C-alpha cells in the first residue's frame, strides 16, 4: 500500500504541491523558498520548508533527482492520480469501500436528477465492459 493513502496533506504541504503541479517542472530548494516567501504572508525558515519537503517525499508525493550537487524536486503524481488514490482511500476508510453507502450518504436519501442517474449508469457500464 502506498504511503500516500495513510494521510493527506497539511495546508503547507498543499502549497508546495500546488506550486509543483502548477509549474509542471522540477524545482530546487531555493525556488520553493522564493515562491513561499512571495506568495504567503508567513516567514518560512529553511528547516521548516525542508521538513515539509521531506514529509512529502516520505508520503510518496515528491520524488527527487540530483542535478550536479543540487536536489531537484518533482511531483511524483499528477493531480488526477493523487485525487484517485485519496478518493479510494476515503471510500475504503469511511464507507468500507461501498460506493452504494457513499452515494447514500452523499444524497442524504434524496432523489438524484435524471442527468446524474444517466451519468452514473454510463460509468457503471463503462467499468463492467
N, CA and C atoms as an extended XYZ file, in Angstrom:
387
Properties=species:S:1:pos:R:3:atomname:S:1:resname:S:1:resid:I:1 pbc="F F F"
N         0.846       -1.185        0.000 N   UNK     1
C         0.000        0.000        0.000 CA  UNK     1
C         0.888        1.243        0.000 C   UNK     1
N         0.533        2.191       -0.793 N   UNK     2
C         1.287        3.433       -0.887 CA  UNK     2
C         1.154        4.240        0.399 C   UNK     2
N         2.209        4.930        0.770 N   UNK     3
C         2.161        5.774        1.958 CA  UNK     3
C         1.197        6.938        1.782 C   UNK     3
N         0.936        7.307        0.537 N   UNK     4
C         0.032        8.426        0.276 CA  UNK     4
C        -1.354        8.158        0.838 C   UNK     4
N        -1.738        6.910        0.927 N   UNK     5
C        -3.073        6.591        1.429 CA  UNK     5
C        -3.165        6.756        2.935 C   UNK     5
N        -2.036        6.784        3.602 N   UNK     6
C        -2.056        6.880        5.052 CA  UNK     6
C        -2.478        8.257        5.547 C   UNK     6
N        -2.213        9.275        4.766 N   UNK     7
C        -2.520       10.626        5.211 CA  UNK     7
C        -2.633       11.556        4.026 C   UNK     7
N        -3.377       12.606        4.204 N   UNK     8
C        -3.490       13.626        3.167 CA  UNK     8
C        -2.349       14.614        3.306 C   UNK     8
N        -2.642       15.843        3.001 N   UNK     9
C        -1.620       16.881        3.086 CA  UNK     9
C        -2.063       17.978        4.047 C   UNK     9
N        -1.087       18.556        4.719 N   UNK    10
C        -1.353       19.750        5.514 CA  UNK    10
C        -1.492       20.921        4.540 C   UNK    10
N        -1.926       22.063        5.035 N   UNK    11
C        -2.043       23.246        4.170 CA  UNK    11
C        -0.692       23.643        3.588 C   UNK    11
N         0.334       23.577        4.392 N   UNK    12
C         1.669       23.946        3.912 CA  UNK    12
C         2.165       22.959        2.863 C   UNK    12
N         1.914       21.683        3.086 N   UNK    13
C         2.291       20.682        2.087 CA  UNK    13
C         1.510       20.900        0.794 C   UNK    13
N         0.240       21.261        0.919 N   UNK    14
C        -0.584       21.521       -0.265 CA  UNK    14
C        -0.059       22.723       -1.046 C   UNK    14
N         0.425       23.743       -0.359 N   UNK    15
C         1.029       24.900       -1.039 CA  UNK    15
C         2.212       24.461       -1.897 C   UNK    15
N         3.036       23.617       -1.334 N   UNK    16
C         4.212       23.123       -2.052 CA  UNK    16
C         3.789       22.282       -3.249 C   UNK    16
N         2.838       21.379       -3.042 N   UNK    17
C         2.384       20.532       -4.149 CA  UNK    17
C         1.693       21.349       -5.228 C   UNK    17
N         0.884       22.323       -4.836 N   UNK    18
C         0.221       23.175       -5.829 CA  UNK    18
C         1.249       23.892       -6.694 C   UNK    18
N         2.316       24.355       -6.078 N   UNK    19
C         3.395       25.014       -6.824 CA  UNK    19
C         4.009       24.052       -7.840 C   UNK    19
N         4.320       22.847       -7.416 N   UNK    20
C         4.888       21.864       -8.348 CA  UNK    20
C         3.910       21.525       -9.466 C   UNK    20
N         2.652       21.319       -9.109 N   UNK    21
C         1.655       20.955      -10.116 CA  UNK    21
C         1.408       22.102      -11.096 C   UNK    21
N         1.329       23.328      -10.600 N   UNK    22
C         1.086       24.476      -11.477 CA  UNK    22
C         2.250       24.705      -12.430 C   UNK    22
N         3.445       24.572      -11.934 N   UNK    23
C         4.632       24.820      -12.755 CA  UNK    23
C         4.907       23.668      -13.714 C   UNK    23
N         4.647       22.455      -13.272 N   UNK    24
C         4.841       21.287      -14.127 CA  UNK    24
C         6.289       20.908      -14.378 C   UNK    24
N         7.198       21.502      -13.628 N   UNK    25
C         8.619       21.187      -13.784 CA  UNK    25
C         9.235       20.958      -12.412 C   UNK    25
N        10.440       20.420      -12.411 N   UNK    26
C        11.155       20.235      -11.164 CA  UNK    26
C        11.597       21.569      -10.592 C   UNK    26
N        11.714       21.631       -9.287 N   UNK    27
C        12.113       22.859       -8.604 CA  UNK    27
C        13.217       22.567       -7.603 C   UNK    27
N        14.122       23.531       -7.477 N   UNK    28
C        15.183       23.435       -6.483 CA  UNK    28
C        14.696       24.071       -5.184 C   UNK    28
N        15.393       23.766       -4.115 N   UNK    29
C        15.013       24.254       -2.791 CA  UNK    29
C        14.881       25.775       -2.778 C   UNK    29
N        15.821       26.460       -3.392 N   UNK    30
C        15.793       27.929       -3.400 CA  UNK    30
C        14.534       28.465       -4.082 C   UNK    30
N        14.027       27.740       -5.064 N   UNK    31
C        12.807       28.169       -5.750 CA  UNK    31
C        11.585       28.031       -4.845 C   UNK    31
N        11.574       26.981       -4.020 N   UNK    32
C        10.486       26.845       -3.045 CA  UNK    32
C        10.530       27.996       -2.044 C   UNK    32
N        11.716       28.323       -1.566 N   UNK    33
C        11.859       29.414       -0.603 CA  UNK    33
C        11.349       30.724       -1.201 C   UNK    33
N        11.734       31.011       -2.438 N   UNK    34
C        11.305       32.251       -3.095 CA  UNK    34
C         9.795       32.265       -3.304 C   UNK    34
N         9.255       31.144       -3.752 N   UNK    35
C         7.810       31.056       -4.004 CA  UNK    35
C         7.021       31.258       -2.718 C   UNK    35
N         7.382       30.532       -1.680 N   UNK    36
C         6.637       30.614       -0.422 CA  UNK    36
C         6.748       31.999        0.208 C   UNK    36
N         7.922       32.607        0.120 N   UNK    37
C         8.111       33.945        0.685 CA  UNK    37
C         7.286       34.992       -0.045 C   UNK    37
N         7.186       34.860       -1.363 N   UNK    38
C         6.474       35.880       -2.140 CA  UNK    38
C         4.973       35.617       -2.259 C   UNK    38
N         4.515       34.409       -1.956 N   UNK    39
C         3.100       34.078       -2.139 CA  UNK    39
C         2.332       33.838       -0.842 C   UNK    39
N         2.989       34.009        0.267 N   UNK    40
C         2.309       33.888        1.559 CA  UNK    40
C         2.780       35.028        2.451 C   UNK    40
N         2.046       35.275        3.492 N   UNK    41
C         2.427       36.333        4.434 CA  UNK    41
C         3.296       35.794        5.567 C   UNK    41
N         3.599       34.536        5.503 N   UNK    42
C         4.361       33.857        6.543 CA  UNK    42
C         5.859       33.954        6.244 C   UNK    42
N         6.663       33.983        7.288 N   UNK    43
C         8.114       33.909        7.136 CA  UNK    43
C         8.496       32.437        7.247 C   UNK    43
N         9.139       31.916        6.210 N   UNK    44
C         9.453       30.492        6.141 CA  UNK    44
C        10.926       30.260        6.471 C   UNK    44
N        11.174       29.477        7.512 N   UNK    45
C        12.543       29.077        7.837 CA  UNK    45
C        12.947       27.943        6.895 C   UNK    45
N        14.226       27.893        6.561 N   UNK    46
C        14.716       26.833        5.664 CA  UNK    46
C        14.402       25.450        6.223 C   UNK    46
N        14.594       25.283        7.517 N   UNK    47
C        14.348       23.980        8.134 CA  UNK    47
C        12.877       23.581        8.031 C   UNK    47
N        11.989       24.553        8.139 N   UNK    48
C        10.554       24.273        8.033 CA  UNK    48
C        10.212       23.770        6.639 C   UNK    48
N        10.706       24.465        5.626 N   UNK    49
C        10.448       24.059        4.238 CA  UNK    49
C        11.064       22.692        3.983 C   UNK    49
N        12.267       22.486        4.478 N   UNK    50
C        12.934       21.196        4.316 CA  UNK    50
C        12.116       20.072        4.965 C   UNK    50
N        11.546       20.340        6.128 N   UNK    51
C        10.716       19.343        6.809 CA  UNK    51
C         9.489       18.992        5.975 C   UNK    51
N         8.827       20.005        5.418 N   UNK    52
C         7.652       19.738        4.584 CA  UNK    52
C         8.030       18.953        3.331 C   UNK    52
N         9.146       19.287        2.715 N   UNK    53
C         9.594       18.536        1.538 CA  UNK    53
C         9.882       17.084        1.908 C   UNK    53
N        10.537       16.869        3.042 N   UNK    54
C        10.850       15.511        3.491 CA  UNK    54
C         9.561       14.718        3.734 C   UNK    54
N         8.580       15.340        4.359 N   UNK    55
C         7.303       14.656        4.608 CA  UNK    55
C         6.626       14.260        3.297 C   UNK    55
N         6.663       15.161        2.321 N   UNK    56
C         6.040       14.871        1.025 CA  UNK    56
C         6.776       13.752        0.298 C   UNK    56
N         8.086       13.701        0.460 N   UNK    57
C         8.869       12.597       -0.111 CA  UNK    57
C         8.475       11.294        0.587 C   UNK    57
N         8.400       11.333        1.913 N   UNK    58
C         8.032       10.139        2.684 CA  UNK    58
C         6.634        9.640        2.340 C   UNK    58
N         5.741       10.547        1.986 N   UNK    59
C         4.372       10.177        1.609 CA  UNK    59
C         4.276        9.700        0.165 C   UNK    59
N         5.367        9.808       -0.573 N   UNK    60
C         5.352        9.371       -1.963 CA  UNK    60
C         4.793       10.402       -2.928 C   UNK    60
N         4.667       11.640       -2.486 N   UNK    61
C         4.114       12.688       -3.336 CA  UNK    61
C         5.176       13.437       -4.132 C   UNK    61
N         6.388       13.439       -3.624 N   UNK    62
C         7.503       14.112       -4.302 CA  UNK    62
C         8.625       13.108       -4.492 C   UNK    62
N         9.278       13.212       -5.642 N   UNK    63
C        10.499       12.441       -5.893 CA  UNK    63
C        11.618       13.440       -6.162 C   UNK    63
N        12.845       13.002       -5.990 N   UNK    64
C        13.981       13.899       -6.211 CA  UNK    64
C        14.963       13.295       -7.198 C   UNK    64
N        15.685       14.179       -7.842 N   UNK    65
C        16.805       13.801       -8.702 CA  UNK    65
C        17.935       14.767       -8.401 C   UNK    65
N        19.147       14.293       -8.566 N   UNK    66
C        20.298       15.164       -8.358 CA  UNK    66
C        20.659       15.830       -9.679 C   UNK    66
N        20.878       17.134       -9.620 N   UNK    67
C        21.388       17.893      -10.755 CA  UNK    67
C        22.704       18.495      -10.268 C   UNK    67
N        23.786       17.807      -10.606 N   UNK    68
C        25.067       18.185      -10.022 CA  UNK    68
C        25.016       17.862       -8.538 C   UNK    68
N        25.228       18.884       -7.720 N   UNK    69
C        25.178       18.695       -6.270 CA  UNK    69
C        23.856       19.161       -5.666 C   UNK    69
N        22.936       19.569       -6.519 N   UNK    70
C        21.653       20.098       -6.041 CA  UNK    70
C        20.533       19.092       -6.265 C   UNK    70
N        19.593       19.072       -5.331 N   UNK    71
C        18.404       18.232       -5.476 CA  UNK    71
C        17.355       19.002       -6.261 C   UNK    71
N        16.707       18.294       -7.162 N   UNK    72
C        15.561       18.851       -7.871 CA  UNK    72
C        14.347       18.032       -7.444 C   UNK    72
N        13.297       18.722       -7.059 N   UNK    73
C        12.081       18.094       -6.544 CA  UNK    73
C        11.011       18.083       -7.632 C   UNK    73
N        10.368       16.936       -7.808 N   UNK    74
C         9.314       16.760       -8.811 CA  UNK    74
C         8.078       16.166       -8.147 C   UNK    74
N         6.916       16.504       -8.673 N   UNK    75
C         5.686       15.848       -8.225 CA  UNK    75
C         5.739       14.400       -8.693 C   UNK    75
N         5.512       13.472       -7.792 N   UNK    76
C         5.543       12.048       -8.138 CA  UNK    76
C         4.225       11.591       -8.754 C   UNK    76
N         3.160       12.344       -8.498 N   UNK    77
C         1.836       12.031       -9.036 CA  UNK    77
C         1.237       13.282       -9.664 C   UNK    77
N         0.408       13.085      -10.671 N   UNK    78
C        -0.365       14.198      -11.210 CA  UNK    78
C        -1.534       14.468      -10.265 C   UNK    78
N        -2.200       15.586      -10.461 N   UNK    79
C        -3.370       15.885       -9.630 CA  UNK    79
C        -4.431       14.793       -9.763 C   UNK    79
N        -4.796       14.373      -10.990 N   UNK    80
C        -5.805       13.300      -11.086 CA  UNK    80
C        -5.369       11.995      -10.416 C   UNK    80
N        -4.080       11.658      -10.502 N   UNK    81
C        -3.592       10.444       -9.836 CA  UNK    81
C        -3.727       10.571       -8.321 C   UNK    81
N        -3.355       11.734       -7.793 N   UNK    82
C        -3.470       11.973       -6.355 CA  UNK    82
C        -4.931       11.893       -5.914 C   UNK    82
N        -5.814       12.560       -6.660 N   UNK    83
C        -7.235       12.551       -6.309 CA  UNK    83
C        -7.810       11.136       -6.343 C   UNK    83
N        -7.388       10.347       -7.295 N   UNK    84
C        -7.879        8.969       -7.399 CA  UNK    84
C        -7.454        8.141       -6.181 C   UNK    84
N        -6.194        8.252       -5.809 N   UNK    85
C        -5.680        7.497       -4.663 CA  UNK    85
C        -6.367        7.947       -3.373 C   UNK    85
N        -6.493        9.258       -3.180 N   UNK    86
C        -7.126        9.780       -1.969 CA  UNK    86
C        -8.606        9.408       -1.902 C   UNK    86
N        -9.286        9.484       -3.036 N   UNK    87
C       -10.705        9.137       -3.070 CA  UNK    87
C       -10.908        7.673       -2.722 C   UNK    87
N       -10.085        6.810       -3.285 N   UNK    88
C       -10.184        5.377       -2.992 CA  UNK    88
C        -9.942        5.140       -1.505 C   UNK    88
N        -8.942        5.814       -0.940 N   UNK    89
C        -8.641        5.670        0.482 CA  UNK    89
C        -9.836        6.111        1.337 C   UNK    89
N       -10.399        7.274        1.029 N   UNK    90
C       -11.537        7.771        1.801 CA  UNK    90
C       -12.753        6.859        1.668 C   UNK    90
N       -12.990        6.369        0.461 N   UNK    91
C       -14.103        5.443        0.245 CA  UNK    91
C       -13.914        4.182        1.095 C   UNK    91
N       -12.702        3.648        1.087 N   UNK    92
C       -12.410        2.445        1.877 CA  UNK    92
C       -12.525        2.710        3.377 C   UNK    92
N       -11.971        3.843        3.827 N   UNK    93
C       -11.954        4.151        5.256 CA  UNK    93
C       -13.325        4.520        5.810 C   UNK    93
N       -14.056        5.349        5.091 N   UNK    94
C       -15.320        5.864        5.618 CA  UNK    94
C       -16.535        5.009        5.284 C   UNK    94
N       -16.464        4.294        4.153 N   UNK    95
C       -17.644        3.557        3.685 CA  UNK    95
C       -17.343        2.087        3.405 C   UNK    95
N       -16.267        1.582        3.985 N   UNK    96
C       -15.868        0.184        3.795 CA  UNK    96
C       -15.803       -0.190        2.321 C   UNK    96
N       -15.422        0.767        1.482 N   UNK    97
C       -15.281        0.514        0.051 CA  UNK    97
C       -16.595        0.454       -0.708 C   UNK    97
N       -17.694        0.758       -0.053 N   UNK    98
C       -19.016        0.649       -0.676 CA  UNK    98
C       -19.419        1.951       -1.367 C   UNK    98
N       -19.503        1.897       -2.683 N   UNK    99
C       -19.958        3.054       -3.453 CA  UNK    99
C       -21.419        3.352       -3.125 C   UNK    99
N       -22.201        2.311       -2.906 N   UNK   100
C       -23.619        2.479       -2.566 CA  UNK   100
C       -23.766        3.259       -1.255 C   UNK   100
N       -23.005        2.878       -0.238 N   UNK   101
C       -23.058        3.601        1.047 CA  UNK   101
C       -22.610        5.043        0.883 C   UNK   101
N       -21.588        5.251        0.059 N   UNK   102
C       -21.106        6.607       -0.202 CA  UNK   102
C       -22.191        7.450       -0.875 C   UNK   102
N       -22.809        6.914       -1.931 N   UNK   103
C       -23.852        7.658       -2.647 CA  UNK   103
C       -25.054        7.935       -1.756 C   UNK   103
N       -25.387        6.984       -0.912 N   UNK   104
C       -26.492        7.178        0.024 CA  UNK   104
C       -26.187        8.332        0.979 C   UNK   104
N       -24.967        8.368        1.490 N   UNK   105
C       -24.566        9.455        2.386 CA  UNK   105
C       -24.523       10.784        1.633 C   UNK   105
N       -24.051       10.749        0.413 N   UNK   106
C       -23.919       11.961       -0.395 CA  UNK   106
C       -25.278       12.579       -0.706 C   UNK   106
N       -26.227       11.762       -1.062 N   UNK   107
C       -27.549       12.274       -1.435 CA  UNK   107
C       -28.451       12.485       -0.228 C   UNK   107
N       -28.103       11.906        0.894 N   UNK   108
C       -28.928       12.048        2.086 CA  UNK   108
C       -30.318       11.471        1.901 C   UNK   108
N       -30.424       10.474        1.026 N   UNK   109
C       -31.712        9.837        0.784 CA  UNK   109
C       -32.590       10.580       -0.207 C   UNK   109
N       -32.121       11.726       -0.704 N   UNK   110
C       -32.906       12.492       -1.678 CA  UNK   110
C       -32.755       11.888       -3.062 C   UNK   110
N       -33.687       12.215       -3.923 N   UNK   111
C       -33.630       11.763       -5.317 CA  UNK   111
C       -32.510       12.492       -6.049 C   UNK   111
N       -31.964       11.835       -7.056 N   UNK   112
C       -30.965       12.483       -7.902 CA  UNK   112
C       -31.613       12.789       -9.252 C   UNK   112
N       -31.035       13.730       -9.957 N   UNK   113
C       -31.605       14.132      -11.249 CA  UNK   113
C       -31.423       13.023      -12.283 C   UNK   113
N       -32.222       13.082      -13.328 N   UNK   114
C       -32.099       12.113      -14.421 CA  UNK   114
C       -30.714       12.173      -15.050 C   UNK   114
N       -30.169       13.371      -15.171 N   UNK   115
C       -28.839       13.533      -15.765 CA  UNK   115
C       -27.788       12.808      -14.936 C   UNK   115
N       -27.828       13.009      -13.634 N   UNK   116
C       -26.867       12.342      -12.745 CA  UNK   116
C       -27.066       10.833      -12.813 C   UNK   116
N       -28.301       10.385      -12.797 N   UNK   117
C       -28.585        8.947      -12.875 CA  UNK   117
C       -28.052        8.359      -14.179 C   UNK   117
N       -28.267        9.055      -15.284 N   UNK   118
C       -27.767        8.578      -16.580 CA  UNK   118
C       -26.244        8.545      -16.616 C   UNK   118
N       -25.614        9.559      -16.039 N   UNK   119
C       -24.146        9.582      -15.978 CA  UNK   119
C       -23.615        8.422      -15.145 C   UNK   119
N       -24.268        8.139      -14.033 N   UNK   120
C       -23.858        7.008      -13.194 CA  UNK   120
C       -24.022        5.685      -13.938 C   UNK   120
N       -25.142        5.527      -14.643 N   UNK   121
C       -25.350        4.306      -15.434 CA  UNK   121
C       -24.246        4.139      -16.475 C   UNK   121
N       -23.919        5.226      -17.153 N   UNK   122
C       -22.876        5.175      -18.184 CA  UNK   122
C       -21.532        4.789      -17.573 C   UNK   122
N       -21.218        5.343      -16.403 N   UNK   123
C       -19.960        4.997      -15.735 CA  UNK   123
C       -19.938        3.528      -15.347 C   UNK   123
N       -21.047        3.028      -14.840 N   UNK   124
C       -21.125        1.619      -14.440 CA  UNK   124
C       -20.950        0.718      -15.652 C   UNK   124
N       -21.616        1.050      -16.738 N   UNK   125
C       -21.490        0.247      -17.960 CA  UNK   125
C       -20.061        0.258      -18.486 C   UNK   125
N       -19.407        1.413      -18.402 N   UNK   126
C       -18.015        1.533      -18.846 CA  UNK   126
C       -17.086        0.623      -18.053 C   UNK   126
N       -17.282        0.589      -16.741 N   UNK   127
C       -16.374       -0.182      -15.885 CA  UNK   127
C       -16.665       -1.670      -15.893 C   UNK   127
N       -17.839       -2.074      -16.353 N   UNK   128
C       -18.164       -3.500      -16.370 CA  UNK   128
C       -17.898       -4.147      -17.720 C   UNK   128
N       -17.514       -3.373      -18.702 N   UNK   129
C       -17.235       -3.943      -20.036 CA  UNK   129
C       -15.860       -4.540      -20.106 C   UNK   129
